[in-house]
Amino acid sequence: MDGTEESDKDGGLDADTDGDRLRDGDEDADSDGSVDATETDPNIPDTDGDGIDDFEERASGSDPRDIASANDCQVFVDEFETR
């Protein structure tokens, strides 16, 4: 054993590769390595490219797969509200 087996028992499902505070296993629910219609990309923190990370969109009820849904999302950056 070289140690990688112990540190990655879950196959990376608990990792957060893109740093958006969502576990890879939650973003790629079927663990097939492709982004399906109901999933977000575990390698890109902002799947739809609207400037709001996937976690923030999910937390606010916005759709992290739909760039047009950013208008529904309120994000607080350094105590200032942005839309």
C-alpha positions as a Python dict, from the first residue, in 0.01 Angstrom:
ca = {
    (1, 'M'): (0, 0, 0),
    (2, 'D'): (141, 342, -92),
    (3, 'G'): (-93, 554, 124),
    (4, 'T'): (-325, 673, -151),
    (5, 'E'): (-569, 394, -74),
    (6, 'E'): (-613, 520, 282),
    (7, 'S'): (-649, 888, 190),
    (8, 'D'): (-899, 830, -89),
    (9, 'K'): (-1129, 557, 44),
    (10, 'D'): (-1438, 728, -97),
    (11, 'G'): (-1300, 755, -452),
    (12, 'G'): (-1292, 1134, -427),
    (13, 'L'): (-1663, 1173, -357),
    (14, 'D'): (-1598, 1383, -46),
    (15, 'A'): (-1334, 1597, -214),
    (16, 'D'): (-1406, 1950, -333),
    (17, 'T'): (-1186, 1970, -641),
    (18, 'D'): (-1309, 2312, -758),
    (19, 'G'): (-1325, 2474, -412),
    (20, 'D'): (-1689, 2583, -435),
    (21, 'R'): (-1785, 2421, -101),
    (22, 'L'): (-1983, 2141, -274),
    (23, 'R'): (-1849, 1788, -252),
    (24, 'D'): (-1753, 1631, -584),
    (25, 'G'): (-1993, 1344, -511),
    (26, 'D'): (-2279, 1593, -476),
    (27, 'E'): (-2190, 1768, -802),
    (28, 'D'): (-2136, 1449, -1006),
    (29, 'A'): (-2404, 1241, -834),
    (30, 'D'): (-2364, 931, -1052),
    (31, 'S'): (-1981, 954, -1045),
    (32, 'D'): (-1951, 897, -1419),
    (33, 'G'): (-1715, 1189, -1480),
    (34, 'S'): (-1952, 1374, -1712),
    (35, 'V'): (-2183, 1663, -1626),
    (36, 'D'): (-2538, 1544, -1677),
    (37, 'A'): (-2843, 1772, -1704),
    (38, 'T'): (-2912, 1764, -1328),
    (39, 'E'): (-2548, 1796, -1215),
    (40, 'T'): (-2290, 2071, -1174),
    (41, 'D'): (-1925, 2042, -1279),
    (42, 'P'): (-1701, 1932, -990),
    (43, 'N'): (-1399, 2081, -1171),
    (44, 'I'): (-1539, 2433, -1222),
    (45, 'P'): (-1665, 2639, -925),
    (46, 'D'): (-1913, 2830, -1144),
    (47, 'T'): (-2070, 2573, -1376),
    (48, 'D'): (-2284, 2822, -1573),
    (49, 'G'): (-2019, 3096, -1587),
    (50, 'D'): (-2238, 3373, -1443),
    (51, 'G'): (-1985, 3485, -1181),
    (52, 'I'): (-2163, 3322, -885),
    (53, 'D'): (-2024, 2993, -760),
    (54, 'D'): (-2239, 2681, -755),
    (55, 'F'): (-2268, 2673, -375),
    (56, 'E'): (-2396, 3032, -355),
    (57, 'E'): (-2651, 2964, -627),
    (58, 'R'): (-2779, 2648, -462),
    (59, 'A'): (-2794, 2819, -123),
    (60, 'S'): (-3003, 3105, -264),
    (61, 'G'): (-3236, 2886, -470),
    (62, 'S'): (-3083, 2987, -803),
    (63, 'D'): (-2993, 2726, -1067),
    (64, 'P'): (-2615, 2681, -1092),
    (65, 'R'): (-2664, 2532, -1441),
    (66, 'D'): (-2856, 2830, -1584),
    (67, 'I'): (-2674, 3158, -1648),
    (68, 'A'): (-3007, 3344, -1665),
    (69, 'S'): (-3094, 3244, -1309),
    (70, 'A'): (-2825, 3469, -1158),
    (71, 'N'): (-3079, 3750, -1132),
    (72, 'D'): (-3257, 3540, -870),
    (73, 'C'): (-2943, 3518, -658),
    (74, 'Q'): (-2836, 3762, -389),
    (75, 'V'): (-2470, 3739, -300),
    (76, 'F'): (-2302, 3933, -21),
    (77, 'V'): (-1944, 4028, -94),
    (78, 'D'): (-1757, 4215, 181),
    (79, 'E'): (-2086, 4329, 336),
    (80, 'F'): (-2220, 4473, 8),
    (81, 'E'): (-2515, 4314, -163),
    (82, 'T'): (-2472, 4242, -534),
    (83, 'R'): (-2708, 4094, -790),
}
